[in-house]
Amino acid sequence: MDLEKMGRYAIVKELGRGAMGRVYLGLHETLQRRVAIKVVANSQMLNEACPLA
């Protein structure tokens, strides 16, 4: 995954990380608005116990 850009969002910096993934500060390029982007770790998405899987 390209962490400098995700779709229409530019990644500014990593804000934090934990057991389920990472959170980044992003910038919506068209609207010029800051957003938080959470990226769930792959292992969590494959876990049958995860309610979102």
Backbone as XML, in Angstrom:
<?xml version="1.0"?>
<chain id="A" units="angstrom">
  <residue number="1" name="MET">
    <atom name="N" x="0.853" y="-1.185" z="0.000"/>
    <atom name="CA" x="0.000" y="0.000" z="0.000"/>
    <atom name="C" x="0.893" y="1.240" z="0.000"/>
  </residue>
  <residue number="2" name="ASP">
    <atom name="N" x="0.588" y="2.174" z="-0.878"/>
    <atom name="CA" x="1.336" y="3.431" z="-0.955"/>
    <atom name="C" x="0.873" y="4.334" z="0.171"/>
  </residue>
  <residue number="3" name="LEU">
    <atom name="N" x="1.773" y="4.626" z="1.124"/>
    <atom name="CA" x="1.375" y="5.413" z="2.286"/>
    <atom name="C" x="1.590" y="6.906" z="2.099"/>
  </residue>
  <residue number="4" name="GLU">
    <atom name="N" x="2.035" y="7.342" z="0.948"/>
    <atom name="CA" x="2.125" y="8.771" z="0.696"/>
    <atom name="C" x="0.808" y="9.304" z="0.147"/>
  </residue>
  <residue number="5" name="LYS">
    <atom name="N" x="0.009" y="8.408" z="-0.435"/>
    <atom name="CA" x="-1.266" y="8.809" z="-1.009"/>
    <atom name="C" x="-2.228" y="7.628" z="-0.954"/>
  </residue>
  <residue number="6" name="MET">
    <atom name="N" x="-3.462" y="7.897" z="-0.557"/>
    <atom name="CA" x="-4.510" y="6.882" z="-0.537"/>
    <atom name="C" x="-5.731" y="7.477" z="-1.222"/>
  </residue>
  <residue number="7" name="GLY">
    <atom name="N" x="-5.909" y="7.132" z="-2.475"/>
    <atom name="CA" x="-7.024" y="7.695" z="-3.225"/>
    <atom name="C" x="-6.873" y="9.195" z="-3.354"/>
  </residue>
  <residue number="8" name="ARG">
    <atom name="N" x="-7.874" y="9.934" z="-2.918"/>
    <atom name="CA" x="-7.818" y="11.400" z="-3.015"/>
    <atom name="C" x="-7.211" y="12.061" z="-1.782"/>
  </residue>
  <residue number="9" name="TYR">
    <atom name="N" x="-6.637" y="11.242" z="-0.895"/>
    <atom name="CA" x="-6.043" y="11.755" z="0.336"/>
    <atom name="C" x="-4.523" y="11.648" z="0.300"/>
  </residue>
  <residue number="10" name="ALA">
    <atom name="N" x="-3.846" y="12.719" z="0.696"/>
    <atom name="CA" x="-2.400" y="12.697" z="0.869"/>
    <atom name="C" x="-2.130" y="12.422" z="2.340"/>
  </residue>
  <residue number="11" name="ILE">
    <atom name="N" x="-1.238" y="11.484" z="2.629"/>
    <atom name="CA" x="-0.895" y="11.159" z="4.004"/>
    <atom name="C" x="0.141" y="12.164" z="4.498"/>
  </residue>
  <residue number="12" name="VAL">
    <atom name="N" x="-0.172" y="12.832" z="5.606"/>
    <atom name="CA" x="0.718" y="13.838" z="6.176"/>
    <atom name="C" x="1.674" y="13.188" z="7.178"/>
  </residue>
  <residue number="13" name="LYS">
    <atom name="N" x="1.104" y="12.414" z="8.137"/>
    <atom name="CA" x="1.938" y="11.735" z="9.123"/>
    <atom name="C" x="1.116" y="10.687" z="9.846"/>
  </residue>
  <residue number="14" name="GLU">
    <atom name="N" x="1.815" y="9.785" z="10.531"/>
    <atom name="CA" x="1.159" y="8.785" z="11.360"/>
    <atom name="C" x="0.832" y="9.419" z="12.703"/>
  </residue>
  <residue number="15" name="LEU">
    <atom name="N" x="-0.405" y="9.250" z="13.152"/>
    <atom name="CA" x="-0.827" y="9.790" z="14.444"/>
    <atom name="C" x="-0.676" y="8.772" z="15.562"/>
  </residue>
  <residue number="16" name="GLY">
    <atom name="N" x="-0.879" y="7.504" z="15.245"/>
    <atom name="CA" x="-0.766" y="6.482" z="16.277"/>
    <atom name="C" x="-0.954" y="5.102" z="15.709"/>
  </residue>
  <residue number="17" name="ARG">
    <atom name="N" x="-0.675" y="4.102" z="16.556"/>
    <atom name="CA" x="-0.865" y="2.718" z="16.140"/>
    <atom name="C" x="-1.248" y="1.899" z="17.343"/>
  </residue>
  <residue number="18" name="GLY">
    <atom name="N" x="-1.934" y="0.824" z="17.079"/>
    <atom name="CA" x="-2.364" y="-0.061" z="18.152"/>
    <atom name="C" x="-2.534" y="-1.465" z="17.620"/>
  </residue>
  <residue number="19" name="ALA">
    <atom name="N" x="-3.213" y="-2.281" z="18.386"/>
    <atom name="CA" x="-3.369" y="-3.688" z="18.038"/>
    <atom name="C" x="-4.172" y="-3.896" z="16.757"/>
  </residue>
  <residue number="20" name="MET">
    <atom name="N" x="-5.111" y="-3.015" z="16.469"/>
    <atom name="CA" x="-5.969" y="-3.211" z="15.303"/>
    <atom name="C" x="-5.477" y="-2.499" z="14.047"/>
  </residue>
  <residue number="21" name="GLY">
    <atom name="N" x="-4.527" y="-1.595" z="14.155"/>
    <atom name="CA" x="-4.045" y="-0.916" z="12.968"/>
    <atom name="C" x="-3.362" y="0.394" z="13.285"/>
  </residue>
  <residue number="22" name="ARG">
    <atom name="N" x="-3.385" y="1.286" z="12.305"/>
    <atom name="CA" x="-2.726" y="2.586" z="12.429"/>
    <atom name="C" x="-3.689" y="3.703" z="12.056"/>
  </residue>
  <residue number="23" name="VAL">
    <atom name="N" x="-3.426" y="4.897" z="12.607"/>
    <atom name="CA" x="-4.224" y="6.079" z="12.291"/>
    <atom name="C" x="-3.283" y="7.140" z="11.728"/>
  </residue>
  <residue number="24" name="TYR">
    <atom name="N" x="-3.685" y="7.713" z="10.598"/>
    <atom name="CA" x="-2.875" y="8.713" z="9.918"/>
    <atom name="C" x="-3.619" y="10.037" z="9.820"/>
  </residue>
  <residue number="25" name="LEU">
    <atom name="N" x="-2.860" y="11.120" z="9.802"/>
    <atom name="CA" x="-3.407" y="12.424" z="9.468"/>
    <atom name="C" x="-3.317" y="12.533" z="7.960"/>
  </residue>
  <residue number="26" name="GLY">
    <atom name="N" x="-4.453" y="12.790" z="7.329"/>
    <atom name="CA" x="-4.486" y="12.908" z="5.875"/>
    <atom name="C" x="-5.025" y="14.260" z="5.466"/>
  </residue>
  <residue number="27" name="LEU">
    <atom name="N" x="-4.843" y="14.581" z="4.200"/>
    <atom name="CA" x="-5.349" y="15.828" z="3.630"/>
    <atom name="C" x="-6.163" y="15.496" z="2.391"/>
  </residue>
  <residue number="28" name="HIS">
    <atom name="N" x="-7.454" y="15.853" z="2.410"/>
    <atom name="CA" x="-8.297" y="15.679" z="1.230"/>
    <atom name="C" x="-7.822" y="16.706" z="0.209"/>
  </residue>
  <residue number="29" name="GLU">
    <atom name="N" x="-7.278" y="16.236" z="-0.903"/>
    <atom name="CA" x="-6.607" y="17.134" z="-1.838"/>
    <atom name="C" x="-7.534" y="18.141" z="-2.510"/>
  </residue>
  <residue number="30" name="THR">
    <atom name="N" x="-8.741" y="17.744" z="-2.834"/>
    <atom name="CA" x="-9.672" y="18.660" z="-3.502"/>
    <atom name="C" x="-10.232" y="19.702" z="-2.544"/>
  </residue>
  <residue number="31" name="LEU">
    <atom name="N" x="-10.662" y="19.265" z="-1.364"/>
    <atom name="CA" x="-11.301" y="20.164" z="-0.397"/>
    <atom name="C" x="-10.305" y="20.855" z="0.534"/>
  </residue>
  <residue number="32" name="GLN">
    <atom name="N" x="-9.058" y="20.394" z="0.521"/>
    <atom name="CA" x="-8.030" y="20.939" z="1.414"/>
    <atom name="C" x="-8.464" y="20.873" z="2.878"/>
  </residue>
  <residue number="33" name="ARG">
    <atom name="N" x="-8.988" y="19.707" z="3.267"/>
    <atom name="CA" x="-9.419" y="19.486" z="4.653"/>
    <atom name="C" x="-8.601" y="18.365" z="5.269"/>
  </residue>
  <residue number="34" name="ARG">
    <atom name="N" x="-8.289" y="18.515" z="6.545"/>
    <atom name="CA" x="-7.572" y="17.471" z="7.268"/>
    <atom name="C" x="-8.557" y="16.392" z="7.715"/>
  </residue>
  <residue number="35" name="VAL">
    <atom name="N" x="-8.125" y="15.150" z="7.637"/>
    <atom name="CA" x="-8.950" y="14.013" z="8.036"/>
    <atom name="C" x="-8.093" y="13.011" z="8.798"/>
  </residue>
  <residue number="36" name="ALA">
    <atom name="N" x="-8.732" y="12.171" z="9.594"/>
    <atom name="CA" x="-8.059" y="11.040" z="10.232"/>
    <atom name="C" x="-8.422" y="9.802" z="9.427"/>
  </residue>
  <residue number="37" name="ILE">
    <atom name="N" x="-7.423" y="8.999" z="9.111"/>
    <atom name="CA" x="-7.633" y="7.786" z="8.322"/>
    <atom name="C" x="-7.152" y="6.601" z="9.152"/>
  </residue>
  <residue number="38" name="LYS">
    <atom name="N" x="-8.061" y="5.662" z="9.434"/>
    <atom name="CA" x="-7.690" y="4.466" z="10.177"/>
    <atom name="C" x="-7.517" y="3.319" z="9.192"/>
  </residue>
  <residue number="39" name="VAL">
    <atom name="N" x="-6.370" y="2.653" z="9.273"/>
    <atom name="CA" x="-6.073" y="1.511" z="8.421"/>
    <atom name="C" x="-6.026" y="0.283" z="9.317"/>
  </residue>
  <residue number="40" name="VAL">
    <atom name="N" x="-6.965" y="-0.627" z="9.098"/>
    <atom name="CA" x="-7.064" y="-1.832" z="9.912"/>
    <atom name="C" x="-6.014" y="-2.835" z="9.438"/>
  </residue>
  <residue number="41" name="ALA">
    <atom name="N" x="-5.322" y="-3.457" z="10.383"/>
    <atom name="CA" x="-4.312" y="-4.461" z="10.057"/>
    <atom name="C" x="-4.966" y="-5.646" z="9.349"/>
  </residue>
  <residue number="42" name="ASN">
    <atom name="N" x="-4.301" y="-6.211" z="8.366"/>
    <atom name="CA" x="-4.835" y="-7.344" z="7.606"/>
    <atom name="C" x="-5.216" y="-8.518" z="8.485"/>
  </residue>
  <residue number="43" name="SER">
    <atom name="N" x="-4.427" y="-8.816" z="9.495"/>
    <atom name="CA" x="-4.718" y="-9.952" z="10.356"/>
    <atom name="C" x="-6.052" y="-9.785" z="11.076"/>
  </residue>
  <residue number="44" name="GLN">
    <atom name="N" x="-6.446" y="-8.566" z="11.373"/>
    <atom name="CA" x="-7.727" y="-8.324" z="12.034"/>
    <atom name="C" x="-8.901" y="-8.561" z="11.090"/>
  </residue>
  <residue number="45" name="MET">
    <atom name="N" x="-8.733" y="-8.237" z="9.830"/>
    <atom name="CA" x="-9.815" y="-8.426" z="8.856"/>
    <atom name="C" x="-10.031" y="-9.912" z="8.567"/>
  </residue>
  <residue number="46" name="LEU">
    <atom name="N" x="-9.015" y="-10.743" z="8.718"/>
    <atom name="CA" x="-9.123" y="-12.160" z="8.442"/>
    <atom name="C" x="-9.590" y="-12.952" z="9.650"/>
  </residue>
  <residue number="47" name="ASN">
    <atom name="N" x="-9.629" y="-12.308" z="10.809"/>
    <atom name="CA" x="-10.004" y="-12.977" z="12.049"/>
    <atom name="C" x="-11.524" y="-13.171" z="12.091"/>
  </residue>
  <residue number="48" name="GLU">
    <atom name="N" x="-11.978" y="-14.395" z="12.246"/>
    <atom name="CA" x="-13.423" y="-14.669" z="12.278"/>
    <atom name="C" x="-14.108" y="-14.052" z="13.475"/>
  </residue>
  <residue number="49" name="ALA">
    <atom name="N" x="-13.375" y="-13.766" z="14.542"/>
    <atom name="CA" x="-13.957" y="-13.151" z="15.741"/>
    <atom name="C" x="-14.246" y="-11.672" z="15.537"/>
  </residue>
  <residue number="50" name="CYS">
    <atom name="N" x="-13.673" y="-11.084" z="14.499"/>
    <atom name="CA" x="-13.872" y="-9.663" z="14.233"/>
    <atom name="C" x="-15.292" y="-9.447" z="13.709"/>
  </residue>
  <residue number="51" name="PRO">
    <atom name="N" x="-16.081" y="-8.575" z="14.333"/>
    <atom name="CA" x="-17.480" y="-8.381" z="13.917"/>
    <atom name="C" x="-17.615" y="-7.772" z="12.522"/>
  </residue>
  <residue number="52" name="LEU">
    <atom name="N" x="-16.563" y="-7.176" z="11.990"/>
    <atom name="CA" x="-16.646" y="-6.574" z="10.657"/>
    <atom name="C" x="-16.227" y="-7.539" z="9.551"/>
  </residue>
  <residue number="53" name="ALA">
    <atom name="N" x="-15.668" y="-8.661" z="9.911"/>
    <atom name="CA" x="-15.178" y="-9.619" z="8.902"/>
    <atom name="C" x="-16.322" y="-10.411" z="8.328"/>
  </residue>
</chain>
